[in-house]
Every structure is written in C-alpha cells, then in structure tokens.
Amino acid sequence: MFFFSLTDTSANNDEEKEGMAAADDQTEKLEETGENDEDMELEPTPPPYTLETASQDIEHFLSNFASIVKEKKKAEAEAEAEAEAEAEAEEEKEEVKKKEAEETKVAEVEAEEEDKEAEMKENEPDKEAEMKENELDKEAEKKEDKPDKEAEKKENDLDKEAENKEDKLEEEAEVEDEGLEIPDFIEKYLDVFEEKLSILESSASSDTRVKGYLLPDDDPLFFKAIGQMRELYKDLSAHIKPESKQGPLINRISSIRHRVMCYLEEEFRCILEEFRNEETEQKPEVVQEAEEEAPKEDAKEEADQSNEPGEDQPAVEEPKFEEYSEKVLANISKITSELITGGHELECCEIYMVTRRYVLGETLKNLGYEKISIDDAQKTPWESLEGDIPPWIRTFKQCANVHLPAERKLVQIIFSDYPSLSDSIITNLARCLFLQFLSFPEAVSFCKLTPEKLFKFLDMYEALRDNLSPIDSVFPGKCAKELRTEITSCRCRIGEATICIFCDLENAIKSDTGKTPVAGGAVHPLTRYIMNYLKYACEYKDTIEQVFKDHSKIERADSTSRPRNYISRSEKYKKNDAGEDRSPFQEQLMRIVDLLEQAIDAKSTLYKDGSLSSIFMMNNGRYMLQKIKGTPELYEVVGDNWCRNRSFDVRNYHKSYQRETWTKLLGCISNQGLTVRGKVVKPVLKDKFKNFNLMFEEIHRTQSTWVVYDKQLQSELRVSIASVVIPAYRSFLGRYSAYLDPGRQAEKYIKFQPEDIETYIDELFDGRKN
C-alpha cells in the first residue's frame, strides 16, 4: 500500500507541474494579445463612406472621364494611323516584289524564245512563220489572262481587308474594357446610393406617413446623386458593351435608375394629391353669390306677377389661394425635371394629368356641379333640371375666371423649363374640362322646349358668351382657338333653342282657346303672362338681339336650321314709327303683341253682357299699355303710334260701356211721356222712379262684382259715371218729387238721394261677392 501511495504522490506532482506550465503559457498569450490590442487601438479608424463622399468621388471621376476617353481615342487613332501606314508600306513592298518577279519571268521567257528562234533559224528555216504565229497567240493569251488575274488579286485584297477589320473590331471589343479603368469606389457609390434609396422607398410606403411630410434635408444631395447616376450610365454605357466583362456594372446602374424613376413617379403622384392647401377646397363667396342670385331666379319663374325682378348681382371676385406651398412646388419641380431628363416624360405627364383631372372634378362637385348626359337630361323633370342650371353657370364662371387660370399658372411653375410641354398639358386639361362643361347645356338643349325655359337658356347663353376673354389670355393660341370653336358651337345650339322657344310663344297664344270668360271682366291670365314674359325678355334685349342675328347667319349657311313655326318678315312689322327697319327680335315681339290683341279681342266675345265685354277690353288694354310704358325697351319697340292707338281704343271701350249701361238708366228719368197737356201724370212718374230704382239696384248688384284692377281707371270710370248720373238724378228729383204725396208714398218711390247714388257708384268695380 505504501508503494501505491508514493506512486500516486509523484503522479500528482507531475500533474501540478504540467498545470502550472499551461497557466504560464496562457498568461504569456494573454499578455501578447493585450499588446496586440493596444497596437490596434492606436491605429486610426477610417471615416464612414457616405453619400456625400461618394458624390464627390463620382463628380471627380465624371469630370476626368471625358479627358480619359479623349486620350484613349487619341491613342487608338494614332495606333490605327501607324497600322495603316505599315500596311500601306507592306503593300507597296509586295507590289514591288511582284513587279520584279514578273519582269524576271518575262526576261527568261524572252531569252528562251530567242534561243528557240535561233535554233529554228538554223534547223528549220521553214517554221519561222509558224513560230511567230505561236508567239503572237501566247502574247495574246497573256494579255487576256493578265486583267483576270489583276481582278482576282483585287478581290482577294478586299476580302483580306474586310477580315482584318472584323478581327480588329473583335479585338477592340475584347480589349475595350481593358482600356477603361473603372475605379473601385463606383461599386461603393452604388451601394451607398441603393441604401439611401431603400430608406426613402420604405418611408414613402409606410402607413405612418402623414400630411406635411417632405423629403429630407439632404434631398439636394439626393437629387444631385440622381443626376450623377444618369451621367455615369450615359458615359459608361457609351464605351462598355453589355456582353463585356464590365456589363454587370452597366446593368446594375440601369436597375438602380429604374428604381429611382419608379420612386420619383410615386412621390410625384403623392405630393400632387396630398399636399394641397385646405383653403382651396372651400369657397364661401360662391355660395353667397348663389344666394344673392336666388331672388332673381324666383322672380323669373313667377312671370304672371307684375313685381319687378331682382337685378343681377355683380360677380364676386374670388380670393386667389395658392394650392401648394413654395417648398412643395420646389420639390415638385425638381421631381418633374428629373423624370423628364431621365426619359420618363410620358409617365410624368400622365401622372400629372390624371391627378389634376381628379382634383378639378372634386372642385366641380364642391361647387355643386354634377355631370349629366343627354339621355339623363331628357328623362329628368324640368323642375329638377332647372335647379341644376344656376350651379352650372356659377361653376362655369368660377372655372373660366379662377380655376383654369390658376391651373395654367401651376403648370407653368412646375414645367417652367419645358414650355411646350406645359402648353400641351394645359391644352389637354382644358379640353377635357370644357367638354365636360359643354355636355350640360347641350343636354339641356335637347329637352322639350317650352316658353318658361327661355330665361334659363338665356342665362346659359350669356355665361358662354361673357366668359370667353380668359381663354385667350390663359391658353395657347391653338388651344384657345379650339376652345372658342367648341364654346361657340354650344352657344349656337343654345341660341337656336332660344329662338324656337321665343317663337313658340305664338303657339302658346294660339293654343289658349278656353271658352270660359274671366270673372268680372278682369285682366286675362294670358295677358298677364305674355306681357310679363315680354317685359322680362326685354331685360335680355341685347342678348336676344344677338341670338336672332346669329340665327340669321346660321339660316343663311343652312336653311334647315330655322326653328319650327318660324314666320318670315312682313311689311306690317318691318318698319318702326321712324320708318327704320326693325330687328328680327323686334319684329317677332311686335308679332306676339299683335297676336295677343287678337286673342283678347276674341275672348271678349265670350261675354253676353256688352258692358262687361267693354270692361274686359278696358282692363286688358290698360294693362298692356302700362306694361309697355313701364318698360323702356318694350316701349321703344312698339313706338308712340301703337300706344296712342291703344289709348284711343281704351277710351272707345269706356264710351261704349257708358252707353250700354248708364244711358239706359238715364232713360228711366227722362221727361218723355211724363206730362200730358202740361200736367204731370203721377202713374208714369211713379213708374219712372220705380224703374230707376230697380235698374240702379241691379247695376250696383252686378257691377260691384266686376273688377277694374287699375285704380286710376277705376277712379276715372266712377267719376265719369257720377258726373253723368248724379246731376241728372238730382235735377229730376228736385223737379218731380213734389208731385208725390209726402210720407209713405214718397218713401216708397224715392229710395235714393243724390248722396246715396254717389256712395253706391263708389262701390262699383271692387270685385265684391254678392
């Protein structure tokens, strides 16, 4: 047991020694490692390779690239010149050698021939002639073979030159990349640029992106890098083939440029859509203008009332809001320039057109305008369609005077470096917008035409006529001409419809064939309607005059465009009081007034009572005179002669009324048959008083229900009646009342005193109910 313990102890000692040695080795290694770490810490750390540094390197490379390429081309040109000179020298040497060889051969042949000739002369003198012939034949053959050999030689030389050129081009393609030294930092530059682009792409696609986000502050550097990338691709692709060793580099640059263009396109669309100022979305002045115009629209609809219509409110000048801030516009302009310079002009224009069309469409909706087709317009009730006309007029004015000029200004700012492109864009935008606008009045013009629609059509006509001036100042010449043509064409269609409506007023008069007379002899509704209609029409006198003149021009160009039921001019309406020609509108107006008079005269025959018929004619004649005298434009058309004649007619109807009514009453109190042999016959006197009382009571009962609307005419009638009846009755009463017994007999037959008669006369024509 002892032996084993000693052995174990020695073994343990050995193990301890080995462990201590290992520990010493580890300590030495740690010390060496520490020393190395200290050395490494002393070495300076290189700065990070940023996009700014890379851009500087690329800028330096691009600036020297042209000189490198120039020197390379110069060296290649010199090498080519030397090679050509050597080739020419070799060709000359070969030609000289060939000439010497040919001369040697010719000399040998001639020597042989001379020897043969000598032998022939010695041996066979007779064969000289034959030999000469053979020689001549050989010489001829040589001469013939020589051009063929030269042609073959030239062909072979050309083939060799073509082969040499092809080989040379292949060699150039193989060694072309070797002539251009591509620095290593270009790959680093591409890595840094891709990293930057990835950050921007992730930011653009993030759901946390909020309105007001703008590109980072180092975007000028980013846009500069985009331009450098474009120049780098342009320079390298011009000298490096895609199939060469440097082809993958070109493909990578092309791929990065494609990513950049896609990112810029999306950014361009996003900024145009989301970065608009909120102030441009609401225009309260427009709503206020619509409310101010509402009373006039309502007044026109009530054409059967005599109240004056509201006047047109002046157009409210819109404040000019900037749709985009200056910083946003600067970014948009940069992106636009990069897209167009990068070959994405078509995509840039398409994005702008689509975005702005959508924005303008939303603007129209905010202004209350909704697009409507011709089919929908024909199915829509006029009451609903009529309500869409004021918003359309308001929107058309707004767009022509505010939005389209602002759109033109915006295009000029964004595409400031590309004037022809900006003209093309604004032309297309304006064409789309105006085609959408003009579809509405065209659709309305296809509706059923009735007289009450005239004023709405005239409002649309004036809107189309009065808002052409901004077109010439805003749009390019060709675009302005096209838009003017479209608007003029649409205006002509509205004008033709207006002519048809106005001329159809004749049908409205002729079609009123009612057989029921107006109660109380009042003004006929047709008279009110037509005269108020003409009064409102005269407020549009200049416009209607222009419409008729334009229609006359259209008629000369196309006779089929005449409106239905159009009546040609006649001598009756052609001249005015001064002997001057009336305009087409004035002729038509006189024709309508004449038709109205004829219609009223025919309706007066519906009354069985001649007195009531006279009251009816007085009422209508007086109403027409008042409307005409109260409307200067209408009075100017009909003239003084017409007014004097109608005033004379009213007085005649007045006389006729008095004759029909009050002359009969006065016959009851006449002296005829009252006395016999100088004595008053009481029974006759009693009958006269009795008949007078009955007739006067009937007149009062009946004519107090009649109507004389004009207070002046009513007063004139009452005064004229009183001036005739009261004096006659007072005289009769004072002369014969004494012949009646006082008391009950006098009260029975004398029911009215002169004062009572006057009171009852003042109650006539009030339209009272029994």
Residue, then its C-alpha position, 0 to 999 in steps of 0.5 A: m500500500f505504501f508503494f501505491s501511495l508514493t506512486d500516486t504522490s509523484a503522479n500528482n506532482d507531475e500533474e501540478k507541474e504540467g498545470m502550472a506550465a499551461a497557466d504560464d503559457q496562457t498568461e504569456k498569450l494573454e499578455e501578447t494579445g493585450e499588446n496586440d490590442e493596444d497596437m490596434e487601438l492606436e491605429p486610426t479608424p477610417p471615416p464612414y463612406t457616405l453619400e456625400t463622399a461618394s458624390q464627390d468621388i463620382e463628380h471627380f471621376l465624371s469630370n476626368f472621364a471625358s479627358i480619359v476617353k479623349e486620350k484613349k481615342k487619341a491613342e487608338a487613332e494614332a495606333e490605327a494611323e501607324a497600322e495603316a501606314e505599315a500596311e500601306a508600306e507592306e503593300e507597296k513592298e509586295e507590289v514591288k516584289k511582284k513587279e520584279a518577279e514578273e519582269t524576271k519571268v518575262a526576261e527568261v521567257e524572252a531569252e528562251e524564245e530567242d534561243k528557240e528562234a535561233e535554233m529554228k533559224e538554223n534547223e528549220p528555216d521553214k517554221e519561222a512563220e509558224m513560230k511567230e504565229n505561236e508567239l503572237d497567240k501566247e502574247a495574246e493569251k497573256k494579255e487576256d489572262k493578265p486583267d483576270k488575274e489583276a481582278e482576282k488579286k483585287e478581290n482577294d485584297l478586299d476580302k483580306e481587308a474586310e477580315n482584318k477589320e472584323d478581327k480588329l473590331e473583335e479585338e477592340a471589343e475584347v480589349e475595350d474594357e481593358g482600356l477603361e479603368i473603372p475605379d473601385f469606389i463606383e461599386k461603393y457609390l452604388d451601394v451607398f446610393e441603393e441604401k439611401l434609396s431603400i430608406l426613402e422607398s420604405s418611408a414613402s410606403s409606410d402607413t405612418r406617413v402623414k400630411g406635411y411630410l417632405l423629403p429630407d434635408d439632404d434631398p439636394l444631395f439626393f437629387k444631385a446623386i440622381g443626376q450623377m447616376r444618369e451621367l455615369y450610365k450615359d458615359l459608361s454605357a457609351h464605351i462598355k458593351p453589355e456582353s463585356k466583362q464590365g456589363p454587370l456594372i452597366n446593368r446594375i446602374s440601369s436597375i438602380r435608375h429604374r428604381v429611382m424613376c419608379y420612386l420619383e413617379e410615386e412621390f410625384r403622384c403623392i405630393l400632387e394629391e396630398f399636399r394641397n392647401e385646405e383653403t382651396e377646397q372651400k369657397p364661401e363667396v360662391v355660395q353667397e353669390a348663389e344666394e344673392e342670385a336666388p331672388k332673381e331666379d324666383a322672380k323669373e319663374e313667377a312671370d304672371q306677377s307684375n313685381e319687378p325682378g331682382e337685378d343681377q348681382p355683380a360677380v364676386e371676385e374670388p380670393k386667389f389661394e395658392e394650392y401648394s406651398e413654395k417648398v412643395l412646388a420646389n420639390i415638385s419641380k425638381i421631381t418633374s425635371e428629373l423624370i423628364t431628363g431621365g426619359h420618363e416624360l410620358e409617365c410624368c405627364e400622365i401622372y400629372m394629368v390624371t391627378r389634376r383631372y381628379v382634383l378639378g372634378e372634386t372642385l366641380k362637385n364642391l361647387g355643386y356641379e354634377k355631370i349629366s348626359i343627354d339621355d339623363a337630361q331628357k328623362t329628368p323633370w324640368e323642375s329638377l333640371e332647372g335647379d341644376i342650371p344656376p350651379w352650372i353657370r356659377t361653376f362655369k364662371q368660377c372655372a373660366n375666371v379662377h380655376l383654369p387660370a390658376e391651373r395654367k399658372l401651376v403648370q407653368i411653375i412646375f414645367s417652367d423649363y419645358p414650355s411646350l410641354s406645359d402648353s400641351i398639358i394645359t391644352n389637354l386639361a382644358r379640353c377635357l374640362f370644357l367638354q365636360f362643361l359643354s355636355f350640360p347645356e347641350a343636354v339641356s338643349f335637347c329637352k322639350l322646349t317650352p316658353e318658361k325655359l327661355f330665361k334659363f337658356l338665356d342665362m346659359y347663353e350669356a355665361l358662354r358668351d361673357n366668359l370667353s376673354p380668359i381663354d385667350s389670355v390663359f391658353p395657347g393660341k391653338c388651344a384657345k382657338e379650339l376652345r372658342t370653336e367648341i364654346t361657340s358651337c354650344r352657344c349656337r345650339i343654345g341660341e337656336a333653342t332660344i329662338c324656337i322657344f321665343c317663337d313658340l310663344e305664338n303657339a302658346i297664344k294660339s293654343d289658349t282657346g278656353k271658352t270660359p270668360v274671366a270673372g268680372g271682366a278682369v285682366h286675362p291670365l294670358t295677358r298677364y303672362i305674355m306681357n310679363y314674359l315680354k317685359y322680362a325678355c326685354e331685360y335680355k334685349d341685347t342678348i336676344e338681339q344677338v341670338f336672332k342675328d346669329h340665327s340669321k347667319i346660321e339660316r343663311a349657311d343652312s336653311t334647315s336650321r330655322p326653328r319650327n313655326y318660324i314666320s318670315r318678315s312682313e311689311k306690317y312689322k318691318k318698319n318702326d314709327a321712324g320708318e327704320d327697319r326693325s330687328p328680327f327680335q323686334e319684329q317677332l315681339m311686335r308679332i306676339v303683341d299683335l297676336l295677343e290683341q287678337a286673342i283678347d279681342a276674341k275672348s271678349t266675345l265670350y261675354k253676353d253682357g256688352s258692358l262687361s265685354s267693354i270692361f274686359m277690353m278696358n282692363n286688358g288694354r290698360y294693362m298692356l299699355q302700362k306694361i309697355k310704358g313701364t318698360p323702356e325697351l318694350y316701349e321703344v319697340v312698339g313706338d308712340n303710334w301703337c300706344r296712342n292707338r291703344s289709348f284711343d281704343v281704351r277710351n272707345y271701350h269706356k264710351s261704349y260701356q257708358r252707353e250700354t249701361w248708364t244711358k239706359l238708366l238715364g232713360c228711366i228719368s227722362n221727361q218723355g211721356l211724363t206730362v200730358r197737356g202740361k200736367v204731370v201724370k203721377p202713374v208714369l212718374k211713379d213708374k219712372f222712379k220705380n224703374f230707376n230704382l230697380m235698374f240702379e239696384e241691379i247695376h250696383r248688384t252686378q257691377s260691384t262684382w266686376v273688377v277694374y284692377d287699375k285704380q286710376l281707371q277705376s277712379e276715372l270710370r266712377v267719376s265719369i259715371a257720377s258726373v253723368v248720373i248724379p246731376a241728372y238724378r238730382s235735377f229730376l228729383g228736385r223737379y218731380s218729387a213734389y208731385l208725390d204725396p209726402g210720407r209713405q208714398a214718397e218713401k216708397y218711390i224715392k229710395f235714393q238721394p243724390e248722396d246715396i247714388e254717389t256712395y253706391i257708384d263708389e262701390l262699383f268695380d271692387g270685385r265684391k261677392n254678392 
